[in-house]
Amino acid sequence: MRTFYDTNDFPFTKVFADNWKTIRDEYNHISEFMTQWYEKDLHNNNWDVFGLFEWPNGNSVDNHCRMCPTTTKLVKENIRQNGAVGFSRLHANSSISPHCGYNGEFLRMHLGLIVPDGDVGIRVGDDSYRWKNGEVVVFDDRIMHAAWNNTNQDRVVLIVDFIP
C-alpha cells in the first residue's frame, strides 16, 4: 500500500505551492479563530483547526470561506472533488497520536505554511516526511499516521482532502 504519492501526479498541487504565501497570509488573518480538533484523545489540547469545507461532501463553511477568498477560489477552481479543507495548527512541543483517517476514496494534501526549523514531521505507515514551507505532500491518511512538532514554534499546514 502506498503511503506518500508523487505530487506530479496531481497537477493542482503546483497551483497551491505557487500560491502558498497568499494562503499563509489568509491563515494569519484567521489564526485567532482556530478551534481545537474534536478528537481530544489524539492530542493534549494542542491541535487547532479552521475548516473551509466539511467532510465528506466538501460543503463550504460559507462564513469561513468568505474570510479566505483566495484559498476558497483555489479549491473550487482546481480540485475536481474535495472533502474537508482547512488550516491545521500543531502547537509547539506537541504531537498527534497515531490514528487512521476516515474510510473513502480520499487522499490528503498538506501544504506547508509555517514550518519551524527542527524536528517537525509526519509518519505514515513506516515512512516519514518533514514539512517545508511552500511544499506540498500527498498521502493516504487511511493508513496509520502520526505527527509531531518538537520545536518551540507552532506548525501550520493547509489540509485538502480530495478524490484523485
Salt bridges, closest charged atoms under 4 A:
ASP9 OD2 - ARG2 NH2 3.97
ASP18 OD2 - LYS14 NZ 2.82
ASP48 OD2 - ARG89 NH2 2.82
ASP48 OD2 - HIS91 NE2 2.52
GLU77 OE2 - LYS73 NZ 4.00
GLU135 OE2 - LYS132 NZ 3.81
ASP140 OD1 - ARG142 NE 2.86
ASP141 OD2 - ARG108 NH1 3.07
ASP161 OD1 - ARG108 NE 2.63
